[in-house]
Each structure stands twice: as C-alpha cells, then as structure tokens.
C-alpha cells in the first residue's frame, strides 16, 4: 500500500534547470509541456520542495469536523479558511504530519473572504513555509495543492495534487487541482514551494476549486492577529451574545454558590462530566453568590465561548472546561 499518494507519475529524474533567473520556472510560460525535459522540470521542482511543505501542512480538528492548514512561522502561526476555524478564540487541535496532536486556538478571521488564523499554544519550534508576499503568481502558472483529504490519515499521509491556475482575481484564485472535503484551509504552492493561497471552496466539478490568495491575508493581518471577527458571512457567522448555554439547572445555596439540581442530556455540561448534586463555586474566575450572577455572566457569552467551572464534589475541588452550546 502506498504511504504517500501523489496524483502524478512522471519520468526518472535527469539533471535539468527548472527555474529561470528570479526563481520562476520556465515551464510556467509554456502552454503545455512539450517534451520529456519539461516533465522532468516539474517533477524535480516538486521533489525538491515536498518534504519541507508537507512538514508544515497540518490537520485541524474542530468540534464538528476537520480541515487543513499550514504553519507560516516558527512559533506555530497557522493560516487556514474561516469556515474551518468557524469562529474566534476557539480551542482546536492541530495535528502534525507525524500524528503529533497540539493544543491550538483560533485567532481572527475574515468572514466574507474565508481567511483565518490559528495559533499553536504548545511552545516549540515548528516547521514552516514562506509566503509569496509579492503577488508574483500569474494566470496559467503550475501549482500544487496539499491537504488532509477526507480527514487526517497518518498511514496514507498528505495528498498532493498538481494543476495550473485557471483564473486570477484580487480576492480569489481558481485552480484545476482536485480537492475534496478535508482539504479546506490547506495550502496552494507554486513550484518553488512558496505559499500562494489557501483552499476555500470545492467546486461541483472536482477540478474547479477556489483559493484565497495571500494578498487577502496580508491586508487583514493585524486584525486577524488580534483575534478580530472581520466582515459579515458567508463563511463564518458572528457569535451572538446571550445565546450560549451550559445545560444545567441550579438553586442558590446558603452562604454562596449554586447546587446543580439537573444536567441536560447531550449538553456541554453533560459532555464535560458535570453531575447533579455538584456545588458550582466559580465560572471564569468569578465567584457565584447566586443564580443571577451566573445568568449575568452568560448574557455576555455566545455559543462556542469557553467556560471554566470550579466545582466542589464530595468535598473535593474539581475544574471543568467546556464550550457553551447554542440556545
């Protein structure tokens, strides 16, 4: 069984120069490869850059699914799609090529252009790729897509697909690289291994796919780094305060705190392991003297926001971290 799937099968390498002066491959300026040398140039370029770019391409696991992303700095800053991140300041899991799972958090996003950032929280030095900050890509250039097609699969590995840019616009690139679910948020590279775009929309026909160019990320860079929710739909919906729920019923306790009198089935509280009879003392570091104080806190929170509950059970303190459900 193949450990790595590449949807191209070219000839055995022979020495040849793939790139003209300035780092641009001469093959980009041909309507189609004309001979064996042209095919070998493409193959050589890919073989040279694949190990590095594969190492920086990651899987992103969120509550209701998964997507892809790519690391663009040594400290673990990731670019992905807004519809993969789904929101700002959400806890997610990042999976490296070798299967290592890391804690991460979504930063800001651009809801109308499908761009987002994620930051790895585990300290370390991570493999990363170089962005094309000069908008050097041209219509017809050869490109290749990476992603965790259908979800992370360590045995299969990343999937690479070769193609060309068939449309170049300010806010969108279109390629004929084949993409499927799970590839969203993954990287599109030029033959030099520079990151030129992030996968956004999979077309009705597999070779018709849209990507968000680096120019969109650069334009909104500061806002996304600060965790801002930029723009309005259709790729992410702005959270509405007051619609987040824990899924518990409570009663006031003499002296402060709340007794949990019920836990709803399939609610965030049930999923976190909170039980009927637990004593709720704090939420997000705020002491709870009565039910109204808990309700006041919830009014300022939205579905998907993180809640840290400090509870006493059988005389022992316990801490639970969960994401609010939607009312």
ROMI-101170 format. One record per residue (C-alpha): residue number from 1; residue in three letters; x, y, z. Coordinates in Angstrom, 1 decimal. Each point is the difference from the previous one (the first is absolute). Layout:
<nodes>
<node num="NUM" residuo="ALA" u="X" v="Y" w="Z"/>
...
</nodes>
This chain:
<nodes>
<node num="1" residuo="UNK" u="0.0" v="0.0" w="0.0"/>
<node num="2" residuo="UNK" u="1.4" v="3.4" w="-0.9"/>
<node num="3" residuo="UNK" u="0.9" v="2.2" w="3.0"/>
<node num="4" residuo="UNK" u="-0.2" v="3.2" w="-2.0"/>
<node num="5" residuo="UNK" u="-2.4" v="0.6" w="-2.8"/>
<node num="6" residuo="UNK" u="1.0" v="2.4" w="-2.8"/>
<node num="7" residuo="UNK" u="-2.3" v="0.4" w="-2.9"/>
<node num="8" residuo="UNK" u="2.8" v="0.3" w="-2.5"/>
<node num="9" residuo="UNK" u="2.5" v="-2.6" w="-1.4"/>
<node num="10" residuo="UNK" u="2.8" v="1.6" w="-1.9"/>
<node num="11" residuo="UNK" u="3.3" v="-1.3" w="-1.4"/>
<node num="12" residuo="UNK" u="3.2" v="-0.9" w="1.7"/>
<node num="13" residuo="UNK" u="2.0" v="3.2" w="0.9"/>
<node num="14" residuo="UNK" u="2.8" v="1.2" w="-2.1"/>
<node num="15" residuo="UNK" u="2.0" v="3.2" w="0.7"/>
<node num="16" residuo="UNK" u="-1.9" v="3.0" w="-1.3"/>
<node num="17" residuo="UNK" u="-0.6" v="3.6" w="1.1"/>
<node num="18" residuo="UNK" u="-3.6" v="0.5" w="1.1"/>
<node num="19" residuo="UNK" u="0.2" v="3.7" w="0.8"/>
<node num="20" residuo="UNK" u="1.0" v="3.0" w="-1.9"/>
<node num="21" residuo="UNK" u="1.7" v="3.0" w="1.6"/>
<node num="22" residuo="UNK" u="-2.2" v="1.5" w="2.7"/>
<node num="23" residuo="UNK" u="-1.4" v="-3.4" w="1.2"/>
<node num="24" residuo="UNK" u="-2.7" v="-0.3" w="-2.7"/>
<node num="25" residuo="UNK" u="-0.2" v="-3.3" w="-1.8"/>
<node num="26" residuo="UNK" u="0.2" v="0.3" w="-3.8"/>
<node num="27" residuo="UNK" u="-2.7" v="-2.7" w="-0.3"/>
<node num="28" residuo="UNK" u="-2.6" v="2.5" w="1.2"/>
<node num="29" residuo="UNK" u="0.3" v="1.9" w="-3.2"/>
<node num="30" residuo="UNK" u="-0.8" v="-3.0" w="-2.2"/>
<node num="31" residuo="UNK" u="-3.5" v="-0.8" w="-1.0"/>
<node num="32" residuo="UNK" u="0.7" v="-3.6" w="0.8"/>
<node num="33" residuo="UNK" u="3.1" v="-2.2" w="0.6"/>
<node num="34" residuo="UNK" u="1.5" v="-0.8" w="-3.4"/>
<node num="35" residuo="UNK" u="2.6" v="-2.7" w="0.8"/>
<node num="36" residuo="UNK" u="1.6" v="-2.2" w="2.6"/>
<node num="37" residuo="UNK" u="2.2" v="2.8" w="1.3"/>
<node num="38" residuo="UNK" u="-3.1" v="2.1" w="0.8"/>
<node num="39" residuo="UNK" u="-1.6" v="-2.8" w="2.0"/>
<node num="40" residuo="UNK" u="3.3" v="-0.7" w="1.8"/>
<node num="41" residuo="UNK" u="0.2" v="3.7" w="1.0"/>
<node num="42" residuo="UNK" u="-3.4" v="-0.2" w="1.6"/>
<node num="43" residuo="UNK" u="0.9" v="-3.2" w="1.8"/>
<node num="44" residuo="UNK" u="3.3" v="1.3" w="1.2"/>
<node num="45" residuo="UNK" u="-1.6" v="3.2" w="1.4"/>
<node num="46" residuo="UNK" u="-2.6" v="-2.0" w="1.9"/>
<node num="47" residuo="UNK" u="2.5" v="-2.5" w="1.4"/>
<node num="48" residuo="UNK" u="2.2" v="2.8" w="1.2"/>
<node num="49" residuo="UNK" u="-2.7" v="1.8" w="2.0"/>
<node num="50" residuo="UNK" u="-2.5" v="-2.7" w="1.1"/>
<node num="51" residuo="UNK" u="1.8" v="-1.1" w="3.2"/>
<node num="52" residuo="UNK" u="0.1" v="3.5" w="1.4"/>
<node num="53" residuo="UNK" u="-3.5" v="1.0" w="-0.9"/>
<node num="54" residuo="UNK" u="-1.5" v="-3.3" w="1.1"/>
<node num="55" residuo="UNK" u="1.5" v="0.4" w="3.5"/>
<node num="56" residuo="UNK" u="-1.6" v="3.4" w="0.4"/>
<node num="57" residuo="UNK" u="-3.5" v="-1.1" w="-1.2"/>
<node num="58" residuo="UNK" u="-2.3" v="-1.0" w="2.8"/>
<node num="59" residuo="UNK" u="-3.4" v="-1.4" w="0.8"/>
<node num="60" residuo="UNK" u="-2.4" v="2.1" w="2.1"/>
<node num="61" residuo="UNK" u="-2.6" v="-1.8" w="2.1"/>
<node num="62" residuo="UNK" u="-3.0" v="2.1" w="1.2"/>
<node num="63" residuo="UNK" u="-3.1" v="-1.1" w="1.9"/>
<node num="64" residuo="UNK" u="-2.1" v="-1.0" w="-3.0"/>
<node num="65" residuo="UNK" u="2.6" v="-0.9" w="-2.6"/>
<node num="66" residuo="UNK" u="3.5" v="0.5" w="-1.3"/>
<node num="67" residuo="UNK" u="2.0" v="1.9" w="-2.6"/>
<node num="68" residuo="UNK" u="3.6" v="0.9" w="-1.0"/>
<node num="69" residuo="UNK" u="2.4" v="2.9" w="0.6"/>
<node num="70" residuo="UNK" u="3.6" v="0.9" w="-0.5"/>
<node num="71" residuo="UNK" u="2.6" v="1.4" w="2.5"/>
<node num="72" residuo="UNK" u="1.6" v="3.3" w="-1.1"/>
<node num="73" residuo="UNK" u="2.2" v="0.8" w="3.0"/>
<node num="74" residuo="UNK" u="2.4" v="-1.8" w="2.3"/>
<node num="75" residuo="UNK" u="-2.2" v="0.7" w="3.0"/>
<node num="76" residuo="UNK" u="-3.0" v="-1.8" w="-1.5"/>
<node num="77" residuo="UNK" u="-2.2" v="2.6" w="-1.7"/>
<node num="78" residuo="UNK" u="-2.3" v="-1.7" w="-2.5"/>
<node num="79" residuo="UNK" u="-2.0" v="1.2" w="-2.9"/>
<node num="80" residuo="UNK" u="-3.3" v="-1.8" w="-0.9"/>
<node num="81" residuo="UNK" u="-3.5" v="0.8" w="-1.2"/>
<node num="82" residuo="UNK" u="-2.6" v="1.8" w="2.0"/>
<node num="83" residuo="UNK" u="-2.5" v="-2.8" w="-0.5"/>
<node num="84" residuo="UNK" u="2.5" v="-2.4" w="1.6"/>
<node num="85" residuo="UNK" u="0.7" v="2.3" w="3.0"/>
<node num="86" residuo="UNK" u="-3.8" v="0.8" w="0.3"/>
<node num="87" residuo="UNK" u="0.6" v="2.7" w="2.6"/>
<node num="88" residuo="UNK" u="2.6" v="2.0" w="2.0"/>
<node num="89" residuo="UNK" u="1.7" v="-1.1" w="3.3"/>
<node num="90" residuo="UNK" u="-1.1" v="-3.6" w="-0.3"/>
<node num="91" residuo="UNK" u="2.0" v="-2.9" w="1.2"/>
<node num="92" residuo="UNK" u="1.0" v="-2.5" w="-2.8"/>
<node num="93" residuo="UNK" u="2.4" v="-2.9" w="-0.5"/>
<node num="94" residuo="UNK" u="2.8" v="0.2" w="-2.5"/>
<node num="95" residuo="UNK" u="1.5" v="-3.2" w="-1.4"/>
<node num="96" residuo="UNK" u="3.5" v="-0.1" w="-1.4"/>
<node num="97" residuo="UNK" u="1.0" v="-2.3" w="-2.9"/>
<node num="98" residuo="UNK" u="1.4" v="-2.6" w="2.4"/>
<node num="99" residuo="UNK" u="-3.3" v="-0.1" w="2.0"/>
<node num="100" residuo="UNK" u="1.1" v="2.2" w="2.9"/>
<node num="101" residuo="UNK" u="-3.0" v="1.9" w="1.4"/>
<node num="102" residuo="UNK" u="0.4" v="3.5" w="1.3"/>
<node num="103" residuo="UNK" u="-2.3" v="2.4" w="1.8"/>
<node num="104" residuo="UNK" u="-0.9" v="3.1" w="-2.0"/>
<node num="105" residuo="UNK" u="-2.3" v="3.0" w="-0.1"/>
<node num="106" residuo="UNK" u="-1.7" v="1.7" w="-2.9"/>
<node num="107" residuo="UNK" u="0.9" v="3.7" w="-0.2"/>
<node num="108" residuo="UNK" u="-1.8" v="2.4" w="-2.4"/>
<node num="109" residuo="UNK" u="-1.8" v="-0.6" w="-3.3"/>
<node num="110" residuo="UNK" u="-1.4" v="1.7" w="-3.0"/>
<node num="111" residuo="UNK" u="-3.5" v="-1.3" w="-0.4"/>
<node num="112" residuo="UNK" u="-0.7" v="1.3" w="-3.5"/>
<node num="113" residuo="UNK" u="3.3" v="-1.2" w="-1.5"/>
<node num="114" residuo="UNK" u="0.5" v="-3.3" w="1.8"/>
<node num="115" residuo="UNK" u="3.3" v="0.8" w="1.7"/>
<node num="116" residuo="UNK" u="1.0" v="-0.9" w="3.5"/>
<node num="117" residuo="UNK" u="3.0" v="-0.4" w="2.4"/>
<node num="118" residuo="UNK" u="0.7" v="-2.7" w="2.6"/>
<node num="119" residuo="UNK" u="2.7" v="0.1" w="2.7"/>
<node num="120" residuo="UNK" u="1.6" v="-3.1" w="1.4"/>
<node num="121" residuo="UNK" u="0.1" v="0.3" w="3.8"/>
<node num="122" residuo="UNK" u="2.6" v="-2.7" w="0.8"/>
<node num="123" residuo="UNK" u="3.4" v="1.7" w="0.0"/>
<node num="124" residuo="UNK" u="2.4" v="-1.3" w="-2.5"/>
<node num="125" residuo="UNK" u="1.9" v="0.6" w="-3.2"/>
<node num="126" residuo="UNK" u="-2.2" v="-1.1" w="-3.0"/>
<node num="127" residuo="UNK" u="0.7" v="-0.5" w="-3.7"/>
<node num="128" residuo="UNK" u="-1.4" v="2.8" w="-2.1"/>
<node num="129" residuo="UNK" u="-0.2" v="1.2" w="-3.6"/>
<node num="130" residuo="UNK" u="0.7" v="3.3" w="-1.7"/>
<node num="131" residuo="UNK" u="-2.9" v="2.1" w="-1.2"/>
<node num="132" residuo="UNK" u="-0.1" v="1.7" w="-3.4"/>
<node num="133" residuo="UNK" u="-0.2" v="3.6" w="1.2"/>
<node num="134" residuo="UNK" u="0.7" v="1.5" w="-3.5"/>
<node num="135" residuo="UNK" u="-3.1" v="-1.3" w="-1.8"/>
<node num="136" residuo="UNK" u="2.3" v="-1.6" w="-2.6"/>
<node num="137" residuo="UNK" u="-2.5" v="-2.7" w="-1.1"/>
<node num="138" residuo="UNK" u="-1.3" v="0.3" w="-3.6"/>
<node num="139" residuo="UNK" u="-2.9" v="-1.5" w="-1.9"/>
<node num="140" residuo="UNK" u="1.0" v="-3.4" w="-1.3"/>
<node num="141" residuo="UNK" u="2.8" v="-0.7" w="2.5"/>
<node num="142" residuo="UNK" u="0.5" v="-3.5" w="1.2"/>
<node num="143" residuo="UNK" u="-1.0" v="-0.5" w="3.6"/>
<node num="144" residuo="UNK" u="-0.6" v="-2.9" w="2.4"/>
<node num="145" residuo="UNK" u="-2.5" v="-0.5" w="2.9"/>
<node num="146" residuo="UNK" u="0.6" v="-1.8" w="3.3"/>
<node num="147" residuo="UNK" u="-2.6" v="-1.0" w="2.5"/>
<node num="148" residuo="UNK" u="-1.4" v="-2.7" w="2.3"/>
<node num="149" residuo="UNK" u="-2.6" v="-1.2" w="-2.5"/>
<node num="150" residuo="UNK" u="-3.0" v="-1.6" w="1.8"/>
<node num="151" residuo="UNK" u="1.7" v="0.6" w="3.4"/>
<node num="152" residuo="UNK" u="3.4" v="-0.8" w="1.5"/>
<node num="153" residuo="UNK" u="1.3" v="-3.4" w="-0.8"/>
<node num="154" residuo="UNK" u="3.6" v="-0.7" w="1.2"/>
<node num="155" residuo="UNK" u="0.4" v="-3.2" w="-2.0"/>
<node num="156" residuo="UNK" u="-1.0" v="1.6" w="-3.3"/>
<node num="157" residuo="UNK" u="1.6" v="3.3" w="0.7"/>
<node num="158" residuo="UNK" u="-0.6" v="3.4" w="-1.7"/>
<node num="159" residuo="UNK" u="-1.4" v="0.0" w="-3.5"/>
<node num="160" residuo="UNK" u="1.7" v="2.2" w="-2.7"/>
<node num="161" residuo="UNK" u="-1.8" v="1.1" w="-3.2"/>
<node num="162" residuo="UNK" u="1.7" v="1.7" w="-2.9"/>
<node num="163" residuo="UNK" u="-1.8" v="2.5" w="-2.2"/>
<node num="164" residuo="UNK" u="0.0" v="3.6" w="-1.4"/>
<node num="165" residuo="UNK" u="-1.6" v="3.3" w="0.8"/>
<node num="166" residuo="UNK" u="-2.9" v="0.5" w="-2.3"/>
<node num="167" residuo="UNK" u="-1.3" v="3.2" w="1.5"/>
<node num="168" residuo="UNK" u="1.7" v="2.8" w="2.0"/>
<node num="169" residuo="UNK" u="-2.0" v="2.8" w="1.6"/>
<node num="170" residuo="UNK" u="0.7" v="2.3" w="2.9"/>
<node num="171" residuo="UNK" u="-1.9" v="-2.0" w="2.6"/>
<node num="172" residuo="UNK" u="-0.1" v="-3.5" w="-1.6"/>
<node num="173" residuo="UNK" u="2.3" v="-2.4" w="-1.8"/>
<node num="174" residuo="UNK" u="-1.5" v="-2.9" w="-1.9"/>
<node num="175" residuo="UNK" u="2.0" v="-3.1" w="-0.8"/>
<node num="176" residuo="UNK" u="-0.7" v="-3.4" w="-1.6"/>
<node num="177" residuo="UNK" u="1.6" v="-1.9" w="2.9"/>
<node num="178" residuo="UNK" u="-2.4" v="-2.7" w="1.2"/>
<node num="179" residuo="UNK" u="-1.3" v="0.7" w="3.5"/>
<node num="180" residuo="UNK" u="-2.5" v="-1.7" w="2.3"/>
<node num="181" residuo="UNK" u="-1.4" v="0.4" w="3.5"/>
<node num="182" residuo="UNK" u="2.8" v="0.3" w="2.7"/>
<node num="183" residuo="UNK" u="2.3" v="1.9" w="-2.4"/>
<node num="184" residuo="UNK" u="-1.7" v="3.3" w="1.0"/>
<node num="185" residuo="UNK" u="2.5" v="2.4" w="1.6"/>
<node num="186" residuo="UNK" u="3.0" v="-1.8" w="-1.5"/>
<node num="187" residuo="UNK" u="2.8" v="1.6" w="-2.0"/>
<node num="188" residuo="UNK" u="0.4" v="0.7" w="-3.7"/>
<node num="189" residuo="UNK" u="3.7" v="0.4" w="-1.0"/>
<node num="190" residuo="UNK" u="1.9" v="1.1" w="-3.1"/>
<node num="191" residuo="UNK" u="2.8" v="-2.3" w="-1.4"/>
<node num="192" residuo="UNK" u="2.5" v="1.8" w="2.2"/>
<node num="193" residuo="UNK" u="-1.9" v="-1.1" w="3.1"/>
<node num="194" residuo="UNK" u="-1.2" v="3.5" w="0.9"/>
<node num="195" residuo="UNK" u="-3.5" v="0.2" w="1.5"/>
<node num="196" residuo="UNK" u="-2.2" v="1.9" w="-2.4"/>
<node num="197" residuo="UNK" u="-3.6" v="-0.7" w="1.3"/>
<node num="198" residuo="UNK" u="-2.2" v="-2.0" w="2.3"/>
<node num="199" residuo="UNK" u="-2.7" v="-2.4" w="-1.1"/>
<node num="200" residuo="UNK" u="-3.5" v="1.4" w="0.4"/>
<node num="201" residuo="UNK" u="-2.8" v="-1.4" w="-2.2"/>
<node num="202" residuo="UNK" u="-0.2" v="-3.4" w="-1.6"/>
<node num="203" residuo="UNK" u="-1.8" v="0.2" w="-3.3"/>
<node num="204" residuo="UNK" u="-2.8" v="-2.2" w="-1.2"/>
<node num="205" residuo="UNK" u="2.5" v="-1.5" w="-2.4"/>
<node num="206" residuo="UNK" u="3.1" v="-1.2" w="1.9"/>
<node num="207" residuo="UNK" u="2.6" v="1.9" w="-2.1"/>
<node num="208" residuo="UNK" u="-1.8" v="3.3" w="0.5"/>
<node num="209" residuo="UNK" u="1.1" v="1.5" w="3.3"/>
<node num="210" residuo="UNK" u="0.4" v="3.4" w="1.6"/>
<node num="211" residuo="UNK" u="2.8" v="1.2" w="2.2"/>
<node num="212" residuo="UNK" u="0.6" v="3.1" w="2.1"/>
<node num="213" residuo="UNK" u="3.2" v="1.8" w="-1.2"/>
<node num="214" residuo="UNK" u="2.7" v="1.2" w="2.4"/>
<node num="215" residuo="UNK" u="-0.9" v="3.6" w="-0.7"/>
<node num="216" residuo="UNK" u="-3.3" v="-0.4" w="1.9"/>
<node num="217" residuo="UNK" u="1.9" v="-1.3" w="3.1"/>
<node num="218" residuo="UNK" u="2.6" v="2.8" w="-0.2"/>
<node num="219" residuo="UNK" u="-2.8" v="2.7" w="-0.3"/>
<node num="220" residuo="UNK" u="-1.7" v="-1.2" w="3.2"/>
<node num="221" residuo="UNK" u="3.1" v="-1.3" w="1.8"/>
<node num="222" residuo="UNK" u="0.0" v="2.3" w="3.1"/>
<node num="223" residuo="UNK" u="-3.7" v="-0.5" w="0.6"/>
<node num="224" residuo="UNK" u="0.2" v="-3.8" w="-0.2"/>
<node num="225" residuo="UNK" u="3.0" v="-0.1" w="2.3"/>
<node num="226" residuo="UNK" u="-2.0" v="2.0" w="2.6"/>
<node num="227" residuo="UNK" u="-2.8" v="-2.5" w="-0.2"/>
<node num="228" residuo="UNK" u="-2.5" v="2.2" w="-1.8"/>
<node num="229" residuo="UNK" u="-3.1" v="-1.2" w="-1.8"/>
<node num="230" residuo="UNK" u="0.2" v="1.9" w="-3.3"/>
<node num="231" residuo="UNK" u="-2.8" v="0.3" w="-2.5"/>
<node num="232" residuo="UNK" u="-3.4" v="-1.7" w="-0.2"/>
<node num="233" residuo="UNK" u="-0.6" v="-3.5" w="-1.3"/>
<node num="234" residuo="UNK" u="-0.4" v="-2.2" w="-1.9"/>
<node num="235" residuo="UNK" u="3.0" v="-2.1" w="1.2"/>
<node num="236" residuo="UNK" u="-0.5" v="0.6" w="3.8"/>
<node num="237" residuo="UNK" u="-2.8" v="1.4" w="2.1"/>
<node num="238" residuo="UNK" u="0.7" v="2.6" w="2.6"/>
<node num="239" residuo="UNK" u="-0.8" v="-1.4" w="3.5"/>
<node num="240" residuo="UNK" u="-3.1" v="1.5" w="1.7"/>
<node num="241" residuo="UNK" u="0.4" v="0.8" w="3.7"/>
<node num="242" residuo="UNK" u="-2.5" v="-1.5" w="2.3"/>
<node num="243" residuo="UNK" u="-0.6" v="-3.2" w="-2.1"/>
<node num="244" residuo="UNK" u="2.5" v="-2.2" w="1.7"/>
<node num="245" residuo="UNK" u="-1.2" v="-2.7" w="2.4"/>
<node num="246" residuo="UNK" u="1.6" v="-2.3" w="2.6"/>
<node num="247" residuo="UNK" u="-2.9" v="-2.5" w="0.3"/>
<node num="248" residuo="UNK" u="-0.4" v="0.0" w="3.8"/>
<node num="249" residuo="UNK" u="-2.8" v="0.9" w="2.4"/>
<node num="250" residuo="UNK" u="1.1" v="1.5" w="3.3"/>
<node num="251" residuo="UNK" u="-1.2" v="1.3" w="3.4"/>
<node num="252" residuo="UNK" u="1.5" v="2.5" w="2.3"/>
<node num="253" residuo="UNK" u="2.0" v="-1.2" w="3.0"/>
<node num="254" residuo="UNK" u="0.1" v="1.7" w="3.4"/>
<node num="255" residuo="UNK" u="3.4" v="1.7" w="0.3"/>
<node num="256" residuo="UNK" u="0.6" v="0.2" w="-3.8"/>
<node num="257" residuo="UNK" u="0.4" v="-2.4" w="-2.9"/>
<node num="258" residuo="UNK" u="-2.6" v="-2.0" w="-1.9"/>
<node num="259" residuo="UNK" u="-1.1" v="-3.6" w="0.3"/>
<node num="260" residuo="UNK" u="-0.5" v="-1.7" w="-3.4"/>
<node num="261" residuo="UNK" u="-3.4" v="-1.5" w="0.1"/>
<node num="262" residuo="UNK" u="0.0" v="-1.4" w="-3.5"/>
<node num="263" residuo="UNK" u="2.2" v="-0.5" w="-3.1"/>
<node num="264" residuo="UNK" u="-1.6" v="-0.2" w="-3.4"/>
<node num="265" residuo="UNK" u="0.8" v="-2.9" w="-2.3"/>
<node num="266" residuo="UNK" u="2.4" v="0.7" w="-2.9"/>
<node num="267" residuo="UNK" u="0.9" v="3.4" w="1.4"/>
<node num="268" residuo="UNK" u="3.4" v="1.6" w="0.5"/>
<node num="269" residuo="UNK" u="-0.2" v="-0.6" w="3.8"/>
<node num="270" residuo="UNK" u="-0.9" v="-3.7" w="-0.5"/>
<node num="271" residuo="UNK" u="2.8" v="-0.4" w="-2.5"/>
<node num="272" residuo="UNK" u="2.5" v="1.5" w="2.4"/>
<node num="273" residuo="UNK" u="-1.0" v="-2.4" w="2.8"/>
<node num="274" residuo="UNK" u="-1.9" v="2.3" w="2.3"/>
<node num="275" residuo="UNK" u="-2.4" v="-1.8" w="2.2"/>
<node num="276" residuo="UNK" u="-3.3" v="0.7" w="1.9"/>
<node num="277" residuo="UNK" u="0.9" v="0.9" w="3.6"/>
<node num="278" residuo="UNK" u="3.3" v="1.8" w="-0.9"/>
<node num="279" residuo="UNK" u="0.5" v="3.3" w="1.7"/>
<node num="280" residuo="UNK" u="0.9" v="2.8" w="-2.5"/>
<node num="281" residuo="UNK" u="2.3" v="2.6" w="1.6"/>
<node num="282" residuo="UNK" u="1.6" v="2.0" w="-2.9"/>
<node num="283" residuo="UNK" u="-0.4" v="0.6" w="-3.7"/>
<node num="284" residuo="UNK" u="2.9" v="1.5" w="-1.9"/>
<node num="285" residuo="UNK" u="1.6" v="1.1" w="3.3"/>
<node num="286" residuo="UNK" u="-3.1" v="1.8" w="1.2"/>
<node num="287" residuo="UNK" u="-1.4" v="-1.1" w="3.4"/>
<node num="288" residuo="UNK" u="-3.7" v="-0.9" w="-0.3"/>
<node num="289" residuo="UNK" u="-2.1" v="1.2" w="2.9"/>
<node num="290" residuo="UNK" u="-3.4" v="-0.8" w="-1.7"/>
<node num="291" residuo="UNK" u="-1.6" v="-1.1" w="-3.3"/>
<node num="292" residuo="UNK" u="-0.4" v="3.6" w="-1.2"/>
<node num="293" residuo="UNK" u="3.8" v="0.5" w="0.0"/>
<node num="294" residuo="UNK" u="0.4" v="-3.1" w="-2.2"/>
<node num="295" residuo="UNK" u="-2.7" v="1.2" w="-2.4"/>
<node num="296" residuo="UNK" u="1.7" v="3.4" w="-0.2"/>
<node num="297" residuo="UNK" u="3.2" v="-1.7" w="-1.1"/>
<node num="298" residuo="UNK" u="-1.8" v="-2.1" w="-2.6"/>
<node num="299" residuo="UNK" u="-1.7" v="3.1" w="-1.5"/>
<node num="300" residuo="UNK" u="3.5" v="1.2" w="-1.0"/>
<node num="301" residuo="UNK" u="0.9" v="-3.3" w="-1.6"/>
<node num="302" residuo="UNK" u="-0.8" v="-1.7" w="-3.3"/>
<node num="303" residuo="UNK" u="-0.3" v="-3.5" w="-1.3"/>
<node num="304" residuo="UNK" u="3.5" v="-1.5" w="-0.3"/>
<node num="305" residuo="UNK" u="1.5" v="2.2" w="2.7"/>
<node num="306" residuo="UNK" u="2.1" v="-1.7" w="2.5"/>
<node num="307" residuo="UNK" u="-1.2" v="-0.4" w="3.6"/>
<node num="308" residuo="UNK" u="2.2" v="-1.1" w="2.9"/>
<node num="309" residuo="UNK" u="-2.1" v="-1.3" w="2.9"/>
<node num="310" residuo="UNK" u="1.4" v="-0.6" w="3.5"/>
<node num="311" residuo="UNK" u="-2.1" v="-2.6" w="1.8"/>
<node num="312" residuo="UNK" u="0.1" v="-1.8" w="3.4"/>
<node num="313" residuo="UNK" u="-0.9" v="-3.7" w="-0.1"/>
<node num="314" residuo="UNK" u="0.0" v="-2.1" w="3.2"/>
<node num="315" residuo="UNK" u="2.0" v="2.7" w="1.7"/>
<node num="316" residuo="UNK" u="2.7" v="0.1" w="-2.7"/>
<node num="317" residuo="UNK" u="0.6" v="2.8" w="-2.6"/>
<node num="318" residuo="UNK" u="-0.2" v="-0.8" w="-3.7"/>
<node num="319" residuo="UNK" u="0.4" v="2.2" w="-3.1"/>
<node num="320" residuo="UNK" u="-1.8" v="-0.6" w="-3.2"/>
<node num="321" residuo="UNK" u="0.6" v="1.8" w="-3.3"/>
<node num="322" residuo="UNK" u="-2.7" v="0.0" w="-2.7"/>
<node num="323" residuo="UNK" u="-1.4" v="1.9" w="-3.0"/>
<node num="324" residuo="UNK" u="-3.5" v="1.4" w="0.3"/>
<node num="325" residuo="UNK" u="-2.7" v="-1.5" w="-2.1"/>
<node num="326" residuo="UNK" u="-2.5" v="2.1" w="-2.0"/>
<node num="327" residuo="UNK" u="-3.4" v="0.9" w="1.4"/>
</nodes>
